[in-house]
Amino acid sequence: MAVRLHPHALERLQERGGTEQEVRLTVEAGEHFEAKFGRTGFRRNFPFAGTWQGKIYANRQIEAYAVQEGSDWVVITVIVKYF
């Protein structure tokens, strides 16, 4: 199984502070759930212990929304949450 990121997902990662490695780990080993429009959502928490937009956070959550193409997953968009 390969995990590919759509250009839109790569742009969202830059805006929201996640990494490609975190997205891949989320799809490979995170919680999965049904999402709108026939997509699948994946969610996983990561230790962060850093600053994002001037605030200090201990954790970062990655939500990746993907479609399956054969045995591969194509990540369409990514949401990053800090807590």
C-alpha positions in Angstrom: 0.0 0.0 0.0 1.3 3.4 -1.0 0.2 6.7 0.4 0.2 9.6 -2.1 -0.5 13.2 -1.3 -2.6 15.4 -3.7 -1.1 18.9 -4.3 -4.0 20.3 -2.4 -3.1 18.2 0.7 0.6 19.3 0.4 -0.5 23.0 0.4 -2.7 22.5 3.5 0.2 20.8 5.3 2.4 23.9 4.7 -0.4 26.2 5.9 -1.4 24.1 9.0 2.0 22.9 10.2 1.9 19.1 9.7 4.5 16.9 8.0 4.2 14.4 5.1 5.6 11.7 7.4 2.9 12.3 10.0 0.2 12.0 7.3 1.7 8.7 6.0 1.8 7.3 9.6 -1.8 8.5 10.1 -3.0 6.6 7.1 -1.0 3.5 7.8 -1.7 3.2 11.5 -4.2 5.7 12.6 -7.9 5.4 13.5 -10.1 5.4 10.3 -13.7 6.5 9.9 -16.2 7.1 7.1 -16.3 10.7 5.7 -18.5 12.6 3.3 -18.5 12.0 -0.5 -17.3 8.4 -0.2 -14.0 9.3 1.3 -12.2 7.8 4.3 -10.9 9.8 7.2 -7.8 8.9 9.2 -6.9 10.4 12.6 -3.8 10.1 14.8 -2.3 12.1 17.7 1.4 13.0 17.8 3.5 14.5 20.6 4.4 18.0 19.6 5.8 20.0 22.6 6.3 23.1 20.5 4.9 26.5 19.6 2.3 27.1 16.9 1.2 30.6 16.0 2.6 32.0 19.3 1.0 29.4 21.6 2.6 26.3 23.2 1.0 22.9 22.7 1.8 19.4 23.9 0.2 17.5 21.1 -0.8 17.7 17.4 -3.6 15.7 15.8 -3.5 14.9 12.1 -6.8 14.2 10.2 -6.3 13.0 6.6 -9.1 12.6 4.1 -8.4 10.1 1.3 -9.8 8.0 -1.5 -8.6 4.6 -2.4 -7.1 3.9 -5.9 -6.4 0.2 -6.2 -4.4 -0.7 -3.1 -3.1 2.9 -2.7 -4.5 5.8 -0.8 -4.6 9.3 -2.2 -4.8 12.0 0.5 -7.0 14.8 -0.7 -6.8 17.2 2.2 -5.4 17.4 5.7 -6.5 19.1 8.9 -4.1 19.7 11.8 -5.3 20.4 15.3 -3.2 21.5 18.3 -3.9 20.8 21.9 
